Each structure stands twice: as C-alpha cells, then as structure tokens.
Amino acid sequence: MRSLRALLELQRWQIEVLSDRLYSSDPGGIAAKRLLALKRSEAESLQAPKAVNDP
C-alpha cells in the first residue's frame, strides 16, 4: 500500500511539473505548446485516406 501511495504521489508531482511547464510563460512552456501543436497536426495529416467508394 505504501508503494502505491508513493507512486500516486510521484505521478501527481509529474503532472504538476508538466502542467507548469506547458502553461508557464517561460520559453519551455512555449516550446511544449509548439511540440503539442506539431504532434496534433501530424496526427491529423496521418489519417487514412478515403477510398473511392467511401462517402
């Protein structure tokens, strides 16, 4: 039980740190936002093309 609690606490800390980096006004936050935007645009462009008979 102690190890699960420690793991949960670690994950909460990681989320907090990542959130602070993502939404901060420093250059690291801007870089994270740009990286997320790039990943999203790549994911959208990688969608399967429609077949000829698809609506």
Number of C-alpha atoms within 10 A of each C-alpha: 6 7 8 9 10 11 12 12 12 12 12 12 12 12 12 12 11 14 13 14 18 19 13 14 10 11 11 14 17 15 13 17 16 13 12 13 12 12 12 12 11 11 10 10 10 9 8 7 8 8 7 6 5 6 5
